[in-house]
């Protein structure tokens, strides 16, 4: 759990570190509006990919096999049981 939190925080920092210099270059060569268009397009693409590929549970995922669903459900059940103890 802590690892995912670290990745989220680090991802936000890396995103900022990449966006600011690229935004400056875009403003230099194009115009300031293109910074907003570019980040908007990237956000839209990310949102669509998330909508297509992320699901609430393995049982709701349409493109994995029954064996994979069963394995993932067992792993989730084991994690829940360990946390309850």
N, C-alpha and C positions, 0 to 999 in steps of 0.2 A: 504494500500500500504506500509506504513512504517513497519507494522508488518511483512510482507514477507521479507523485506530487513533485518530486525533484525534477522529473522530465518535463512536467507542465511549466514549472517556474523557469527552467533553463530554456525551454522552447520559446517562451515569451521574451526572454532576454536576447536570444539569438535572432528572433524575428525582428526585434527593434534594432539590433546591431546591423542587420542586413537592410532593413527598410529605409533607415535614415540616409545612408550614403547613396543607395539607389534612387531614393526620392530626389536627392540633390542633383544627381546626374540626369534624371528625367527632366527636372526643371531647367537645367542648363541647356539640354539639347532639344527639348520639346516645349512644354509650357507647364505651369503649375497645375492646370486642370488634369493633365495626364497622370499625375500622381494619384489622384482620386479615382480616375477611370481604371488604372492598373490595379490598385488595391481592391477595388470593387470587383473586377473580373476575377482576380485570384480568390477572393472570398466567395464569390458565386460558384466558381469551379470546385473549391473545397467543400462547400455546403452540398452541392449536387453529388459529389463523390461519397460524402458521408451518408447522405440520404439513400444512395443506391447500395452501399456496401456494409453499413452498420445496422445491427439489429439488436433488439432488447434481450433476446435469449437465443441460444442455439436452436431451440425448437421452432423458432419463428424464421430461421434462415432458410431460404429456398434453395440454395446452391451447395449445401454440404450433404455428405452421405449420411445414411442412418447410423453407420458405425461411428462417424465423427460426432454426430449429435449425442449418441449414447455415451461416448468417452467424455465429452465436455460436461454433460449433465452429471456424470459420476464425479468428475473433478470438482465441480461447483458444490455438489453435495458434501464431498469430503472437506472442503474449505469451510463450509457453513458449520459442519459438525465440530471441527477443530476450534472455531471461534466460540461456539456455544459452551464448550467444556470449560 
